[in-house]
Structures are given as C-alpha cells and as structure tokens.
Amino acid sequence: MSITPLMPVYPRCGVRPVRGDHCHLIDEDGTRYLDFASGIAVNLLGHSHEGLIEAIQQQAATLMHVSNLYGSPQGEKLAQQLVDATFADTVFFTNSGAEAVEAAIKAARAYHQYEGDTTRFELITFANAFHGRTMATISASNQEKMHHGFSPLLGGFKYAEFDNLDSAKALMGPNTAGFLVEPIQGEGGIRPASDGFMQGLRALADEHDLMLVLDEVQCGVARTGKMYAHEHYGIEPDILATAKGIGGGFPLGACLATEKAARGMTFGTHGSTYGGNPLGMAAGSAVMDAVANEEFLASVAEKGERLRSRLEQFIGNYPDLFELVRGKGLMLGIKMKVESRPFFVHLRENHQLLTVAAGDNTLRVLPPLVIGDAEIEEFFQKLSDGAASYTIPESA
Ligand SMILES: *Cc1c(COP(=O)(O)O)cnc(C)c1O
C-alpha cells in the first residue's frame, strides 16, 4: 500500500509545527519560524492569547457540546456581539468557511423562493474567486483546477470578470438571485475590488431586488483594520459569510444577514450538528472581545500602513523581483515579477519566514493582528535577507 493514512490531498512541506509561541511556530526539531501566514488568516490573536485559551479551557471544562435542540445562551451572546458590531440582524453559526458560504447561498436563494418565486436562483460570481471546497462552493468559482474530477458541478452560478461591473451587468437576467463576491480576493492574489465596483453591485442589487452576498471569510474580522472589509467601501451587504479569524484558531464560521435577507431561513430550513456549539461560541466571543473595538481596529490599520509603506520602499531595491504591494490593513500581497511560489519556499526553507503563496504570482503577508515592532523588524530582516540571497530558478 502506498497511500498515506492522512489522505494525500495536500502537498505538505517539511515544516512540522508542534508548538506556537505568540507570533512564532516551533517545529518538531525545535526550529522557530516567524508566522506571517497565521494559518491563512486564522490565528489573528497569534498562538498564545490568554483570553482565547482561557475561554476555550473553561468552556471545555463546563459544557463542550449540546444539540441545537436546546436553548443557547452561548450562541445568543456571540450572535449579539456580531449583530452589535456589524450590519447584520441575525446569525447562523457553522464550523467552516465553506459552510458559511453554503448557508449564504441558501439564504440568497430562499430570499426569492420563500414565497415561491423559483425563477430566481442564479448567483453571479467572479473570476478567480475562492469560496471553499464543497460542491456548491467549487461550483461558485470559475477555477477549473478545483473542478477537475468532480463533475457535474452544481448549477446556478455564472462567472463575471472580477472588479468589472459591466461584465456582471451583462450576466443579469430573469434568473438572477444576487451576487456573491469577495471584496478583497484572497486566494486570487490579495486583489481588492474598487470602490466603484462594490458600490455598483450594491446599486444593482437595490435596483433589481437582488441579494448582495459577500464572502469575507478571509478579509473579515478586523484583518483589514475594519471589522469587515466592506466598511472600506461605504456599503453594506444583505448576507455575509465569515470564518477563518472569527474563531482565532477554533473551527468556526457564520452566515450574517439582515432581517429582510433572512426571510426564507425559517424553522427547519437549515441546520448543523456542531454549528454554534458552546465551545465554538466561547472561542468566538473571546475573539470578539479582543478585536471588536475601535482601539484594536485602529491598531491594525496603523500597523498595516506601516508594514505597507516599508514594503513599498523595500521592493524598490529589487525591481527585478517585485512589482507592487496591494491589500488593506494586515491583508497584504506582494505581486512578484517572477513566479512567487519558489520565493515563498525559499523564505520558509532558508530564512524561517512563513508567508502564503497565492494566485497571480502574489505572496500573501497575513501576520497575526497582534504583531508588534519586534515582529515587524524580524519580518523585514528575514525578507531582505531572503531577497538578497535569492537566485531566480531557471524555470521561473
Ligand atoms: C478559506 C476561504 C473559504 C473556505 O473556508 P474553509 O474554512 O476552508 O471552508 C471561503 N472563502 C474564502 C474567501 C476563503 O478564503
């Protein structure tokens, strides 16, 4: 038998972390890595946040799980925190980002279909989007590499060009139920949508009674210096999927909606065994306690500005390697002029700096939101050493 017990769907690298220490990871043989990947925008409080650890430990010892058949003081608390901090009136909890997007897709369809209008089922989505790995969420993306081997896809999705309002308009028709979009594409290469595009989608949705559904699984939860990224654009969605950072490392997601948008999500229409269990709620509440305040959000915005302007200066020293820096807050991408993946491996293998590769030859810089001056200094030290010692491989 040659298949590994761990199903080999990931090309895992040689780093095998066994311990976290604030903004560092320590692997099996004791090597320390600076973690500017944060489990792909998950560990927003780093790896040693006392409030989060204590909340999980206490809740685990008190009551870990009960069914959604019972009342949930823990869920009511976190739902209220999210409602207070956002556009939303109501929240459905999930265990992952894909499930949050699934719930959002269902809510958008149900908005039209709750009174029997079954003609409106189509969501217009955008090229190079990433919405997760379930059947519906891969169908919502035009990325063929995620489709191969899994046909038939689910119907009901049409793909427009990202950040191109005319392209979205051209796909609208009698079956359109709404738009599903990442305000800042994550896997696609840290590509922020323009103001005109986001505001245009909002206007189209208002005009045609469509649902504007945002996938903020990666860009949400204080990552960009706002609680949710759409706040940068001065618009509000009808429905929003959040996950990744919301549990700070505990598997947690949520679908947020306005009262109007959730009108189809009535008793018995949706559910999840684990979704919203007391342990997950304790983790989410601890994260919200830490991040959902002006002071914390301002600190993220400030650190983001600082990191970005230093990065912009830095890339000027290596005009053959780097093209530009983009993103918002502490969700930054360095677009490279050469293949980004070998450079990302070089930083990890030779300089113990963890980042994340992304589409469009972009290197994702996603540090924990709790980084301080010391981590920023260490990052630039490793990055400049890494750039200085890099030789572009033949194939790149
Ligand atoms: C990661 C991600 C998802 C999927 O989240 P999972 O927890 O892996 O299911 C969906 N949308 C976006 C934008 C993401 O970055």
The ligand as an SDF file (V2000), in Angstrom:
LIG
                    3D

 15 15  0  0  0  0  0  0  0  0999 V2000
  -10.7330   29.9330    3.1480 C   0  0  0  0  0  0  0  0  0  0  0  0
  -11.8480   30.5300    2.4050 C   0  0  0  0  0  0  0  0  0  0  0  0
  -13.0910   29.8490    2.2680 C   0  0  0  0  0  0  0  0  0  0  0  0
  -13.3090   28.4460    2.7520 C   0  0  0  0  0  0  0  0  0  0  0  0
  -13.1570   28.3160    4.1280 O   0  0  0  0  0  0  0  0  0  0  0  0
  -12.9610   26.8480    4.7570 P   0  0  0  0  0  0  0  0  0  0  0  0
  -12.9690   27.0890    6.2290 O   0  0  0  0  0  0  0  0  0  0  0  0
  -11.6610   26.3150    4.2350 O   0  0  0  0  0  0  0  0  0  0  0  0
  -14.1060   26.0190    4.3050 O   0  0  0  0  0  0  0  0  0  0  0  0
  -14.1070   30.5130    1.6230 C   0  0  0  0  0  0  0  0  0  0  0  0
  -13.9530   31.7490    1.1390 N   0  0  0  0  0  0  0  0  0  0  0  0
  -12.7840   32.4320    1.2460 C   0  0  0  0  0  0  0  0  0  0  0  0
  -12.6880   33.8280    0.7100 C   0  0  0  0  0  0  0  0  0  0  0  0
  -11.6900   31.8390    1.8670 C   0  0  0  0  0  0  0  0  0  0  0  0
  -10.5340   32.4940    1.9510 O   0  0  0  0  0  0  0  0  0  0  0  0
  1  2  1  0
  2  3  1  0
  2 14  2  0
  3  4  1  0
  3 10  2  0
  4  5  1  0
  5  6  1  0
  6  7  2  0
  6  8  1  0
  6  9  1  0
 10 11  1  0
 11 12  2  0
 12 13  1  0
 12 14  1  0
 14 15  1  0
M  END
$$$$
